[in-house]
Amino acid sequence: MKILVAIKRAVDYNVRVQIKPDGSGVETQGVKMSINPFDEIALEEALRIREGGEEAEVVAVSIGPDAAQQQLRTALAMGADRALLLKTDESVQPPLAARALLKLVEEEEPDLVLMGKQAIDDDANQTGQMLAALWERPQACFTSKLEFADGKATATREVDEGLEVIRFELPAVVTTDLRLNTPRFVKMPDIMKAKKKPLEARELSELGIEDAPAVEIGTHEPPPKRQGGRKVETVSELVAELKEKGVVK
């Protein structure tokens, strides 16, 4: 069994995001970068599948700048067998990411593709679904439990009405939710061992991907500062204030 895990380099979730003065994007200079938390959960699940008795090769892949090798090394330290980086300094939106991953899927021929349900930088929640559509294979999104039996997979996924259980054939695309697992802590000996594991870096342009539709982003700006409140003397005054602000009719 081969499991392909897509991970994204993102600003660490503990960092307070700051907008660049010119509004061209988020400030990343000198900012701690980490594996997108949902992707880290996907990697942990791949490792647990292997540790559960499946003879599986876990391959971590990422699309981004050369600096993303740091996050791939972390993935190797967690337990991935090898890693692959598709290098590009351009912004990678879901349509382009899905097309790039499809090329890798065609090369690697994995039995399972795992990734987080969304990235915490753009919250798009699109790449997994797009990849499944392009690959023409089953998908299970927002997965909170994943099991295998008789060559098929069973996923418990969170929907608006509660929990939905679906069974599907492999190969397939699975996107992970927070409640699937808790990623392991990386120890120093594992970090040292990861330096000897293979990490291949290729240019994204080498894949010959067709131009993907992209959202044009004009500018970035921080949310407005929260205004201070004021006390009112009576309930009728409170209702009048709420009506004026359009909160109630």
C-alpha positions as CSV (number, residue, x, y, z in Angstrom):
1,M,0.0,0.0,0.0
2,K,1.3,3.5,-0.8
3,I,-0.1,6.6,0.9
4,L,0.5,10.0,-0.5
5,V,0.2,12.8,2.1
6,A,0.0,16.4,0.9
7,I,1.2,19.0,3.4
8,K,1.3,22.7,3.1
9,R,3.7,25.2,4.6
10,A,1.7,27.8,6.6
11,V,2.2,30.4,9.3
12,D,2.2,28.6,12.7
13,Y,-1.2,28.6,14.3
14,N,0.2,30.2,17.4
15,V,1.5,33.3,15.5
16,R,-0.6,36.4,15.5
17,V,-0.9,37.2,11.8
18,Q,0.1,40.7,10.6
19,I,-0.7,42.4,7.3
20,K,2.2,43.9,5.3
21,P,2.2,47.8,5.4
22,D,1.5,47.9,1.6
23,G,-1.4,45.5,1.9
24,S,0.2,43.0,-0.5
25,G,-0.2,40.0,1.8
26,V,0.6,38.5,5.2
27,E,4.0,39.2,6.7
28,T,6.1,36.0,6.8
29,Q,9.6,37.5,7.2
30,G,10.9,36.2,10.5
31,V,7.6,34.4,11.3
32,K,7.5,30.8,12.4
33,M,6.2,28.5,9.7
34,S,4.9,25.0,10.3
35,I,3.0,22.2,8.7
36,N,-0.7,23.1,8.2
37,P,-2.3,21.6,11.3
38,F,-5.0,19.6,9.3
39,D,-2.2,18.2,7.1
40,E,-0.3,17.2,10.2
41,I,-3.3,15.2,11.2
42,A,-3.4,13.6,7.8
43,L,0.2,12.5,8.1
44,E,-0.4,11.1,11.6
45,E,-3.3,9.0,10.2
46,A,-1.1,7.7,7.5
47,L,1.5,6.6,10.0
48,R,-1.1,5.0,12.2
49,I,-2.4,3.0,9.2
50,R,1.1,1.7,8.7
51,E,1.6,1.0,12.4
52,G,-1.7,-0.8,12.5
53,G,-0.4,-3.7,10.4
54,E,-0.6,-2.4,6.8
55,E,2.5,-2.7,4.8
56,A,2.5,0.9,3.6
57,E,4.9,3.4,2.2
58,V,4.2,7.0,3.4
59,V,5.2,9.7,0.9
60,A,5.0,13.3,2.0
61,V,4.6,15.9,-0.8
62,S,4.5,19.7,-0.7
63,I,4.2,22.5,-3.2
64,G,5.9,25.8,-2.4
65,P,9.2,27.6,-1.9
66,D,12.5,25.9,-1.2
67,A,12.1,26.7,2.4
68,A,9.2,24.2,2.5
69,Q,11.9,21.5,2.8
70,Q,11.9,22.3,6.5
71,Q,8.3,21.2,6.9
72,L,9.0,18.1,4.8
73,R,11.9,17.2,7.1
74,T,9.5,17.5,10.0
75,A,7.2,15.0,8.1
76,L,10.1,12.7,7.7
77,A,11.0,13.0,11.4
78,M,7.4,12.1,12.3
79,G,7.8,8.9,10.3
80,A,7.3,9.4,6.6
81,D,9.5,7.2,4.4
82,R,10.4,9.8,1.8
83,A,9.4,13.3,0.7
84,L,9.0,15.3,-2.5
85,L,8.9,19.1,-3.0
86,L,7.6,20.8,-6.1
87,K,9.3,24.1,-5.9
88,T,7.7,27.4,-6.8
89,D,7.8,30.9,-5.4
90,E,4.4,31.7,-6.9
91,S,1.1,31.6,-4.9
92,V,-0.4,28.2,-5.1
93,Q,-4.2,28.2,-5.2
94,P,-6.4,25.0,-5.0
95,P,-6.9,24.6,-8.8
96,L,-3.1,24.6,-9.4
97,A,-2.4,22.4,-6.3
98,A,-5.0,19.8,-7.5
99,R,-3.4,19.7,-11.0
100,A,0.1,19.3,-9.6
101,L,-1.0,16.6,-7.2
102,L,-2.8,14.8,-10.0
103,K,0.5,14.6,-11.9
104,L,2.2,13.1,-8.8
105,V,-0.6,10.7,-8.4
106,E,-0.2,9.5,-12.0
107,E,3.5,9.0,-11.3
108,E,3.3,7.4,-7.9
109,E,0.1,5.5,-8.3
110,P,-0.9,5.6,-4.6
111,D,-3.7,3.6,-3.0
112,L,-4.7,6.5,-0.8
113,V,-4.2,10.3,-0.9
114,L,-4.5,12.0,2.5
115,M,-4.6,15.8,3.2
116,G,-6.1,18.2,5.6
117,K,-9.7,19.4,4.9
118,Q,-8.4,22.9,4.6
119,A,-5.3,25.1,5.1
120,I,-5.4,27.7,7.9
121,D,-4.1,30.5,5.7
122,D,-6.8,30.6,3.0
123,D,-9.4,28.2,4.5
124,A,-10.3,27.2,0.9
125,N,-11.4,23.6,1.6
126,Q,-11.1,22.8,-2.2
127,T,-7.9,21.0,-3.1
128,G,-9.1,17.5,-2.0
129,Q,-12.4,17.7,-3.8
130,M,-10.7,19.1,-7.0
131,L,-8.1,16.3,-7.0
132,A,-10.8,13.6,-6.6
133,A,-12.8,15.1,-9.5
134,L,-9.7,15.3,-11.8
135,W,-8.6,11.8,-10.8
136,E,-12.1,10.5,-11.1
137,R,-11.8,8.5,-7.8
138,P,-14.0,8.4,-4.6
139,Q,-13.5,11.0,-1.9
140,A,-14.3,11.3,1.8
141,C,-14.1,14.8,3.2
142,F,-14.1,16.0,6.8
143,T,-13.2,12.5,8.0
144,S,-13.1,11.9,11.8
145,K,-12.6,8.1,11.6
146,L,-11.0,5.9,9.0
147,E,-11.0,2.1,8.8
148,F,-10.0,-0.5,6.2
149,A,-11.3,-4.0,5.5
150,D,-11.6,-6.3,2.5
151,G,-9.7,-3.8,0.3
152,K,-12.2,-1.0,1.0
153,A,-12.2,1.9,3.3
154,T,-14.9,3.1,5.7
155,A,-15.0,6.8,6.7
156,T,-17.0,8.5,9.4
157,R,-17.4,12.2,8.3
158,E,-19.0,15.2,10.0
159,V,-22.0,16.7,8.2
160,D,-24.5,19.4,9.3
161,E,-27.0,16.8,10.6
162,G,-24.4,14.8,12.6
163,L,-22.2,11.9,11.5
164,E,-22.3,10.1,8.1
165,V,-20.6,6.7,7.5
166,I,-19.6,5.9,3.9
167,R,-17.8,3.0,2.4
168,F,-15.7,3.4,-0.7
169,E,-13.1,1.6,-2.9
170,L,-9.5,2.5,-3.2
171,P,-7.7,4.4,-4.5
172,A,-9.4,7.4,-3.1
173,V,-8.9,10.9,-1.7
174,V,-9.5,11.5,2.0
175,T,-9.4,14.9,3.8
176,T,-9.0,14.9,7.6
177,D,-10.8,16.7,10.4
178,L,-9.5,17.7,13.8
179,R,-11.2,14.9,15.6
180,L,-9.4,12.1,13.6
181,N,-6.3,12.0,15.8
182,T,-3.7,13.9,17.8
183,P,-0.4,14.2,15.9
184,R,2.7,12.8,17.7
185,F,5.5,14.9,19.2
186,V,8.7,14.8,17.2
187,K,11.7,13.7,19.2
188,M,15.3,14.8,18.6
189,P,16.6,11.3,17.6
190,D,13.8,11.2,15.0
191,I,14.9,14.6,13.7
192,M,18.5,13.4,13.3
193,K,17.3,10.2,11.5
194,A,15.2,12.2,9.1
195,K,18.3,13.9,7.7
196,K,19.2,10.6,6.1
197,K,15.8,10.0,4.5
198,P,15.3,10.9,0.8
199,L,13.9,14.3,0.0
200,E,13.6,15.0,-3.7
201,A,13.1,18.6,-4.9
202,R,11.8,19.4,-8.4
203,E,10.6,22.5,-10.1
204,L,6.8,22.7,-10.4
205,S,7.2,24.0,-14.0
206,E,8.7,20.6,-15.0
207,L,5.3,19.0,-14.7
208,G,4.0,20.9,-17.6
209,I,0.7,21.7,-15.9
210,E,-1.9,23.7,-17.9
211,D,-2.7,27.2,-16.6
212,A,-5.2,26.8,-13.8
213,P,-8.0,29.4,-13.0
214,A,-7.0,31.6,-10.2
215,V,-8.6,34.2,-7.9
216,E,-7.0,37.6,-8.3
217,I,-6.4,39.2,-4.9
218,G,-6.4,42.9,-4.9
219,T,-5.3,43.8,-1.4
220,H,-5.2,42.6,2.1
221,E,-6.4,44.6,5.2
222,P,-6.8,43.8,8.8
223,P,-10.3,43.6,10.3
224,P,-11.6,46.8,11.8
225,K,-10.7,47.4,15.5
226,R,-13.4,46.5,17.9
227,Q,-15.3,49.5,19.2
228,G,-15.9,50.1,22.9
229,G,-19.3,49.6,24.3
230,R,-21.4,51.9,26.4
231,K,-23.9,51.5,29.2
232,V,-27.6,52.2,28.8
233,E,-30.0,53.1,31.6
234,T,-33.1,51.3,30.4
235,V,-34.3,48.3,28.4
236,S,-36.1,50.5,26.0
237,E,-32.9,52.5,25.3
238,L,-31.1,49.2,24.7
239,V,-33.7,48.0,22.2
240,A,-33.6,51.4,20.5
241,E,-29.8,51.1,20.1
242,L,-30.0,47.6,18.7
243,K,-32.6,48.7,16.2
244,E,-30.5,51.6,15.1
245,K,-27.6,49.2,14.5
246,G,-29.8,46.8,12.6
247,V,-29.3,44.0,15.0
248,V,-33.0,43.6,15.7
249,K,-36.1,44.8,13.9
